[in-house]
């Protein structure tokens, strides 16, 4: 136990000395104010366009615009399915007199994380995790590390624990910075606003039979739990690549290509059913909370969680098997 604690402390120090976590914080501090300003400008332009601050009038006009798009023969059928579902959900919020996008720090944080979980958050997780093993090869410290009287699986376990800690810290930092920065502009309220969960969309059909309203504070906890799980799967995949590929640049390049291709596939694979078993197509777990259509018909939250869990377990098995048996010294 003492050996493991010492190993984890050592790995944490290595992670801090790389300064990549600080770089991620700087990226967040640069991007979040930009998105906050953009959101503020959108709100101002919307108010100017409709001449009112009443969210109901804006929502009704949005529904009218969607209906016009639906009536256009140029609109692809796949988009029509999504627009019909969004129209039904928007009408539901109108009937319940709940503003789904009330301007406040909590809503901004919720929306930012929802839009970032598909690509941005996986990319920043990849930055801190892709070289956790491969960097030991490039610096030559792997041989020194393995000459110590410590079993290999313990060394990799310490790296895994460190990775989980920094993944969690990254997600937490994203949420805190979003809330603090956007709160300066939109105010720090919004914790008790209701959000409807349990909406199920399947093509253009939306099921409201299991809908219930929860406070936005609870919704944030649910959302960040799902985002953390997705980020952890990306971290474990990056760990596996770091074990398999000695070159940090090659490992990061492979992971980058996989994540970007996943974003493209999520928008194009509606007719490719077997693509639903790819981990990158399942990363956006938050879509299931608010009733957004899944990338492929038949997918739901339990399915995506199961697929991601299987990929995570497989990554761990490959990582520990290869690391404990690989000939490091040649």
Secondary structure by P-SEA (a helix, b strand, c coil): caaaaaaaaaaaaaaaaaaaaaaaaaaaaacaaaaaaaaaaaaaaaaaacccccaaaaaaaaaaaaaaaaacccccaaaaaaaaaaaaaaaaaaaaccccccccaaaaaaaaaaaacccaaaaaaaaacccccaaaaaacaaaaaaaccccaaaaaaaaaaaaaaaaaaaaaaaaaaaaaaaaaccccccccbbbbccccccccccccccbbbbcaaaaaaaaaaaaaaaaaaaaaaaaaaaaacccaaaaaaaaaaaaaaaaaaaacccccccccccccccccccccccccccccccccaaaaaaaaaaaaaaaaaaaaaaaacccccc
